[in-house]
Amino acid sequence: MMVPYVKDILSQSEGLRDALENFDPRALEVVHQVVTAGQCDRIILTGMGASYYGAYPAWLRLCGLDLPVVLWDTAELLHYALGQVTSRTLVWVISQSGESAEVHRLLERLASKRPKLLIGVTNNPSSTLGKAAEVVLPLHAGAEHTVSTRTYINTLAVTLMAAAVLRDEPVSACKEALWQGQMAMADYLKAWSHHLDTIREMADRLRHLFLLGRGASFASAQEGALVLKEAAKFAAEGMGAAQFRHGPLEIVETGIAVWLFGGAQPTVELNRTLGLEIKQYGGEVAWVGTQPVEGLTWVPLPSVPELALPLVEILPVQALSVVLAEASGREPGQFRYIGKVTTRE
């Protein structure tokens, strides 16, 4: 019998299709007007967990705007950086449930410290966040049972399309790239059993694992580590590939494994060089990319536009989480201590 987590994984391409079909750029007209008229002093994106990581690629895109754009962990924003919110700030809250503890607290504080506009990205438009936001962008991910799968994928897509609107770019071009990602995901998931078998061969010796990425693939590294911890109870660390050189490289020896996301063209050569160096020092390196690198174990990804890379990069990590959970006798994706919605700080 298929467990709920795996069912959610296998339905991700259908969930993404719903998000692409239902995204309405007209909902962002007022936001676009405020930004282009110079009526806001900064944009603050904020979320927790998968919502935070899922917003990272859109944040990178928004950094091309001619005003400050920052991405804050909601708890840190709430307790240490609320002074950054002014009456001219656009606050963009991403929360799949719209009900997490930090979001509740933030909305309470913003009731008396109103920003210029409050945008909410949520899978539940009738949630506390959905009711508080002046602009609501639904995820259209459907009901999700355990660890974030469809909601993470749809957060990537919805925030990227919204970023295209604010950057005055054709949403159709962004959506076309994401449609190609959606089709590639569907093909990958049709061969799920094959991918599990391939990953199973690689996972036997895994004990200590780092996931590394740059640019939009940094989101895949961070979300991938979160997925492994939540779904497989396997300790993994996600970080920027450049940061790995600033100290963590010293930990590399036999028994240290790295999954390195090849990522976008501007930094793919830097990543390749790092991967080969890690292997030289005795580490095991898996190259997660659309093309292999000689000398490194290849975790193949379908060929997609760079904008859609994060959509497919998370798939082999999800497969790894299932393999590792089953190897330890656990049901993949089943929570032990927390629930689907984090209700305590």
Steps between C-alpha positions, in 0.01 A plus 500: 500500500635842399567730798355856501840669456575305183151573367569869551834474319348323203225763464736800490481553125119507516516748786737721302268484200219636716719785624604596148149484364350703784762771550339840435749786454216752532504437876837678506396815312489714814838364612653571160367856511644563846843367399524677165377830646777490762249493786679233705840519666575127495351155450525247782430135420458275801417139578606196700629159393396395150316830451823691568713284272233496229510880481878515450509480116233772477700715742804468270285617209356791697851616589508641147252771604619850574422481872613286795351150511571280803405146599446443871432195713164604651609434860811716459298774332242489777736506797806684372433695180147637509648849489566431132125521434378853437178647365662487155613135514349222294485191725465170316415210731531144372329233712359182355241463777465869577476398866852437632591647838746759371260621232225547759732706718629706207148583384408609852796738505429633152143588600642800686804548276336491160724463197417656164364168375477148636520213250416147609605182318314206647333172417205605717353837394248481787784474756603775739761614247253485214254719688762752612677549165387768257627289211471121518680260266358148545734205451228268362699202631205304638500303825845386609545228759850524645833660403478787250503377142234660277491811717876549465491453124204737465666758725795502261271546201255756640770723647705486178196602293423778745862618478466515121200731539688734733804499270275603210590183311258296289333252732443280195877446461540407866199272484629328186827414676304366797274298270811333361599424856155359567522263204849389601377433854214290365741288293740459793222390735368248249833322539496529881582134567803519272626811678455333838709204386776730375506704821489184712831390348654835601354519850640186661810668643353841585576612854591870487348707220532860382280646228661795323370750247528856372245744363151356473647156574583623850127454563529136389793441735317649798161346427666169416669484841169588666320223309759241604467600864121511499417207273788260575624618843843517334742774609608704197630853464412735216717803427635723229775337297722806544452491879624141502848626413496735799568237764281193441737373230729401789256227602538311173644150525392145430137463609396860423252519214392803301210546260601797288238675285654608170255787473495796263771581246671793678635275779491148357877495440569616856282216624671245277843606628382475860353154442822365355700648787272342760546164329878553497489537880316170541137612499224335299344746256173465311450758226130590470459651156376474145848402369760270661841608626787263430626347822185565704200275563211640295147549631332589170236769468274561200603788277291807585540880476714638782199670656340158547807323642383513866181319399692191391801527734291404804370177342809277550531629857140397564588159357800484732277583798273207417795262458665609826175481698424151374858386570458604865161328530300823510197611305622780273360841588329399824535761775607401852509825696343768284198534274426638158458850647753632755284664767769573762800729486 
